[in-house]
Amino acid sequence: MKLGLTRNLAGIFLVALLAAIAPSASAGQCSQAGAAGKYGFTLAGVVILPTGAVSIAAVGSAILDAAGNVTGTEARTVGGGYADETFNGTYALNSDCTGSATIQFYDSGQLVRTSVLSLVFDSNQREIRMVQKSLTLPNGAALPVVITVQARKMFTQDDD
């Protein structure tokens, strides 16, 4: 009798636990519509040249739309050399809040590099954490990099 009661209570507890978890799981999914907006970002890391590692840093803003497009501007320094750049590209976002982006960067209208990034959205799609997977120059040469980016949505629907 005690064993039957224990099993019934355990079963009820398991059903209640699953019912409580199920709404949270679906509420926590990401979408490109939820990611759309204007972000401010910082970037830091190194590009690895044949002569050694060179520091890189940047700040900028990016606009992501619900169709998977990204545009923006950045002020960057590589080894002390400064440039203002524009960029555009595409991003894809999975429901588990991971994704990728391919972005082309321009200096005075000239393509200077293409970057591929891995993305993770967090804080209810208000922040993005990124690591650069690759950097390719216009001539097709690939440069090894160790670069991370942190971005935060500049405005949300809750802002006044």
N, C-alpha and C positions, 0 to 999 in steps of 0.2 A: 504494500500500500504506500509506504513512504517512498519507494523507488518510483512508482507511478506518478505521485505528486511532484517529486523532484523533476522528472522528465517533462511533465506538463508545464511546470514553472519555467524550466529552461527553454522549452519551445516557445512559450509566450514571450519570454525575454528576448529571444533571438528574433522573432517576428517584429516586436516593438523596435528593436535596434535597427533592423533592416528598413523598416518604415521611416525611421528618423533619418537614416543616412541617405535614402533614395532622393528626396527632394534637394538635399544639399549638393549631391553629385551633379544633378542636371542644372542647378542654379549656378554652379561654378564653371560652366563651359564658356569658352572664348569664341568670339566671332569677329570677322573683319568689320562688321557694322559697329560693334562695340569698341573696336580699336581705333576707328576713324577719329581724327582730331589733330590738333597742333601740339607738338612736343618740343621741349627744350632738352638738349643733350650735352654731355661731356664725353670725350673720348681720350683714352690714354694708352700708351704702349710703346712698342718698338717695331721698326722695320729692320729686317736683317739683310744687310748688304754684304758684298764680298769683303769689304773693308771692316765690317763689324756691325754691331747693333746701333741704330740711330733712334733717339727718342722722338715720339710723335705725340702731339696733344691737339685737341680741338674743342670748340664750343659751337653750338649752332641751333637751328630750329628746323623741324621737319613737319610736313603735313602728310598724313596718311588718309586716304579715302577708303570708302567701303568697297570699292571695286578692286583694291589691291595695288593702287598706285601710290608712290611716295615722291615728294619734291621737297627741296629745301636749300638752305645756305649754311655754310660753315666758315669759321675763321680758324685756320690751322697753322701749326708750326711743325716742321720736320727738321730736326737737327739745327734749329734756330732760324731756318728759312720760313718766312711768313707768307701766306696767301689767303685771299678770300675766294671761296669756291662756291659753285652751285652744284646741285645734284638732282638726279631723277632716276626712277627705277620702279621695281615692283616688289611686292611682298606677298607671302602666302601664310595664312594662320590656320593652325589646326584647332579642333575643339578642346584639346588638352592644354592650350595656351602656348604651345611651341610653334616655331615657324622658321622661315628663312626669308632673306631679302637679297636681291641682286641690284646694285646701285652703281650708276656711272657718275663720275665726278669730273667737273669742268673748271678750268682756270681761264678766264677771259674768253670763254666760248670754245676752248680747245679741250678735248677729252684728255685727261691725265691718268685715269685709272678706272678699273672696274673692281668693285669689292663685293664679295659674297659673305653674308653674315648668318649665323644661327641666332634665333630670337627666343626669348621667354618673356611672356607678359605676366605681370603679377599685380598685386594691389588692386584687384577688381578692374584690370585693364587700364590702370592709370600710369603704370610704369613698365618700361621695357628694359631688359638686360640682354646684352648682345656680346658675342665673341666673333671676331672676324675669322672666317674659314680660309679666304684667299684674297690676294691682291694681284691683279693682272694689269700690266702696262699696255698702252695702245699698240706696241709692237709685238704683243703676245707673251712677253717675258713675265714669268710669275716670280714675285718676291715673297719670301717667308715673312710672316708677321706674327706678333703677339699683341693683339689690340682688343681692349674691352670698351664697351659703350654702355652708358646708363642714360636713359631718357625718362622724362616725366611729362605727363599730359599737362599742358599749360592752362587749359580751361576745361571744366566739366559741366554737365547740365545743372549741377547743384550750385555753381557759382552765380553770384548776383551780377 
